[in-house]
Amino acid sequence: MKFRGKMTDIICIKQFTIIVNTVARLAKVCVLRITPQKVFFIINDGGAVGSSPALWAEVDQGHFFNEFNMEGVSEENNEIFLELQPDKLSRTLNSLKSSQSARSVKIKLTRKHSPCLTLEAELPSLSVHARLVVHDVPVQLIPRRQWHLYHEPEMPEFQASVYLPPLRQLKHVIERMKTLSPYVSLSANRRGTLVVGVTTDTVKVSTHFRHLPMPVWEGQEDNRESAPEELHSATVDIKKLALFLHGEQGGPSKVICNIVEDRTIHLFLINDDVTLQYFLPAATNT
């Protein structure tokens, strides 16, 4: 197995760092799947519908990497699966950002006593020669027989689907509600209404967003058994939702919220080069 990728565009390096930071906020361990066309960050923690991952981030390698070479376990299975602690990768990338803008970042799979992702960053220097900073992030190779545990999530059969309002506005609402309750309910209907609310023994607070656009999904039957005005809801851990919203700063072009009533909130972030799916399971004790 071999992997080597190099990023030279400063904006791409920053975007890649943002993605890694988001993953690091949500889990202590993640899986990095490398294929010839894409790179995936996967979190499995039982948070999704069925056996699907809780987070699935899909990165177009052609956008981020100027150079990209990989060889999988075989010609038939030309992929690599690695388990790592994303906070270690995040700290490495953030240390580059906090020092000086790196001219390039090279990521490669190496073996130094044990398998590692080695990051080599070329930093600007006052001398003729550039400075080279090297960091090693330990990884574990996942054997072929376990790859099936990290499959792409299926689109859930949701009852409501809306585009979220501006994330900065939603973050502000969630942060204020977090002081009132450990759980938050998201409700939506087929009129483009989204209601974000918390309920306790002493207070009930909600914020209504109206006339939100609604995506059109192929293969998803419209829920005609309910009236268009009927709200469909799921109650989730407000801290997990806040962590996700706080970690997402990449400026996605579309953010969709799908609600599987009383089961799951499915957040779908899309832009030209990255798609990210996050599944929040409904809370059982509210």
ROKEPA-239692 format. One line per field, with one value per residue (C-alpha): residue number from 1; y, x, z. Coordinates in steps of 0.05 Angstrom, whole numbers, plus 5000, padded with zeros to 4 digits. Layout:
k = NUM|...;
c2 = Y|...;
c1 = X|...;
c3 = Z|...;
# end
This chain:
k = 1|2|3|4|5|6|7|8|9|10|11|12|13|14|15|16|17|18|19|20|21|22|23|24|25|26|27|28|29|30|31|32|33|34|35|36|37|38|39|40|41|42|43|44|45|46|47|48|49|50|51|52|53|54|55|56|57|58|59|60|61|62|63|64|65|66|67|68|69|70|71|72|73|74|75|76|77|78|79|80|81|82|83|84|85|86|87|88|89|90|91|92|93|94|95|96|97|98|99|100|101|102|103|104|105|106|107|108|109|110|111|112|113|114|115|116|117|118|119|120|121|122|123|124|125|126|127|128|129|130|131|132|133|134|135|136|137|138|139|140|141|142|143|144|145|146|147|148|149|150|151|152|153|154|155|156|157|158|159|160|161|162|163|164|165|166|167|168|169|170|171|172|173|174|175|176|177|178|179|180|181|182|183|184|185|186|187|188|189|190|191|192|193|194|195|196|197|198|199|200|201|202|203|204|205|206|207|208|209|210|211|212|213|214|215|216|217|218|219|220|221|222|223|224|225|226|227|228|229|230|231|232|233|234|235|236|237|238|239|240|241|242|243|244|245|246|247|248|249|250|251|252|253|254|255|256|257|258|259|260|261|262|263|264|265|266|267|268|269|270|271|272|273|274|275|276|277|278|279|280|281|282|283|284|285|286;
c2 = 5000|5070|5139|5207|5273|5344|5409|5475|5521|5560|5562|5486|5475|5518|5483|5415|5438|5460|5392|5356|5404|5388|5313|5323|5359|5302|5239|5215|5163|5164|5124|5153|5118|5134|5117|5140|5193|5213|5216|5200|5214|5166|5164|5101|5109|5080|5148|5135|5098|5024|5009|5071|5116|5175|5220|5212|5266|5259|5300|5307|5295|5330|5396|5393|5357|5380|5313|5249|5178|5116|5041|5001|4931|4901|4918|4892|4930|4993|5028|5042|5044|5076|5088|5150|5202|5263|5312|5294|5309|5372|5398|5386|5424|5480|5488|5503|5553|5588|5595|5619|5602|5538|5539|5466|5407|5336|5277|5207|5138|5116|5064|5090|5033|5032|5060|5136|5192|5237|5310|5351|5425|5474|5541|5608|5629|5691|5651|5620|5552|5539|5508|5438|5417|5343|5313|5240|5219|5146|5105|5033|4996|4966|4897|4882|4837|4898|4947|4930|4965|5032|5033|5095|5113|5104|5163|5156|5155|5222|5257|5329|5362|5435|5478|5507|5582|5617|5575|5635|5652|5580|5573|5634|5604|5537|5568|5607|5546|5503|5541|5518|5444|5386|5370|5408|5391|5405|5404|5417|5411|5412|5487|5505|5517|5498|5503|5497|5491|5467|5446|5439|5435|5511|5539|5527|5566|5560|5598|5593|5599|5605|5601|5562|5529|5454|5406|5359|5288|5235|5168|5198|5193|5253|5242|5250|5217|5281|5352|5399|5441|5383|5386|5326|5327|5294|5312|5306|5321|5396|5393|5347|5393|5453|5419|5403|5473|5505|5461|5474|5537|5518|5558|5502|5523|5482|5455|5408|5382|5317|5294|5221|5230|5211|5175|5218|5286|5279|5340|5342|5395|5403|5446|5434|5393|5367|5331|5317|5277|5277|5234|5254|5200|5219|5223|5168|5204|5273;
c1 = 5000|5023|4995|5024|4987|5010|4971|5000|4940|4933|4857|4854|4900|4854|4791|4822|4840|4769|4742|4791|4774|4700|4714|4759|4703|4655|4695|4760|4771|4755|4769|4805|4787|4831|4810|4839|4784|4764|4784|4732|4728|4682|4656|4621|4589|4520|4488|4458|4397|4412|4486|4505|4562|4546|4588|4609|4653|4670|4727|4744|4819|4826|4805|4850|4912|4959|4994|4959|4985|4959|4961|4910|4914|4905|4884|4814|4809|4847|4831|4864|4828|4863|4840|4868|4854|4831|4851|4924|4916|4877|4931|4984|4947|4927|4999|5018|4962|4980|5054|5059|5023|5052|5075|5055|5033|5052|5015|5041|5033|5098|5123|5165|5164|5089|5045|5039|5011|5072|5058|5113|5100|5144|5144|5169|5238|5281|5338|5344|5323|5252|5240|5212|5169|5152|5097|5078|5006|5001|4949|4924|4913|4842|4842|4800|4752|4729|4717|4643|4635|4649|4600|4567|4503|4436|4389|4339|4264|4249|4183|4208|4266|4285|4346|4372|4373|4441|4485|4510|4439|4423|4486|4465|4396|4425|4477|4423|4378|4436|4433|4361|4359|4405|4358|4330|4273|4276|4209|4194|4137|4124|4111|4183|4175|4229|4217|4275|4253|4267|4218|4230|4186|4187|4196|4181|4220|4219|4245|4207|4239|4187|4187|4252|4267|4258|4302|4273|4298|4297|4269|4238|4162|4126|4092|4020|3990|4000|3977|4031|4026|4038|4104|4150|4199|4259|4292|4367|4426|4436|4510|4523|4485|4522|4589|4573|4548|4607|4656|4626|4659|4673|4618|4578|4533|4475|4456|4397|4361|4322|4278|4261|4205|4225|4287|4340|4362|4403|4445|4471|4524|4541|4588|4625|4682|4658|4596|4586|4530|4518|4466|4440|4398|4335|4346|4312|4309|4279;
c3 = 5000|4982|4991|4977|4967|4962|4971|4948|4946|5011|5007|4997|5056|5100|5074|5088|5158|5171|5151|5197|5254|5245|5248|5309|5347|5338|5355|5386|5331|5257|5195|5135|5070|5010|4939|4872|4864|4935|5008|5062|5136|5171|5243|5269|5337|5329|5318|5250|5225|5224|5216|5177|5199|5243|5199|5126|5096|5023|4994|4920|4918|4850|4882|4943|4919|4864|4868|4888|4883|4918|4912|4952|4980|4910|4839|4854|4921|4905|4970|5038|5105|5164|5235|5270|5323|5285|5340|5328|5254|5271|5319|5267|5212|5260|5283|5211|5205|5270|5253|5181|5117|5090|5018|5012|5055|5035|5067|5059|5089|5122|5171|5229|5280|5265|5209|5207|5165|5157|5143|5112|5110|5071|5108|5083|5105|5102|5074|5005|5031|5055|5123|5125|5185|5194|5238|5246|5262|5284|5246|5246|5181|5177|5145|5084|5123|5164|5107|5105|5172|5138|5080|5051|5089|5055|5048|5105|5092|5122|5133|5124|5087|5087|5073|5138|5150|5153|5199|5239|5257|5275|5318|5358|5371|5392|5438|5475|5482|5507|5573|5583|5565|5545|5488|5428|5381|5307|5271|5197|5148|5073|5074|5088|5162|5212|5287|5336|5408|5479|5532|5607|5669|5675|5606|5532|5481|5405|5344|5278|5209|5154|5078|5075|5008|5004|4964|4912|4922|4869|4893|4956|4957|4984|5051|5028|5090|5129|5114|5086|5149|5196|5232|5238|5295|5327|5393|5397|5442|5438|5454|5395|5349|5375|5366|5294|5278|5313|5276|5207|5180|5109|5077|5044|4987|5013|5082|5084|5146|5137|5195|5207|5258|5329|5302|5269|5246|5182|5164|5092|5075|5002|4960|4896|4925|4993|5017|5091|5123|5198|5233|5302|5335|5373|5448|5488|5555|5547;
# end
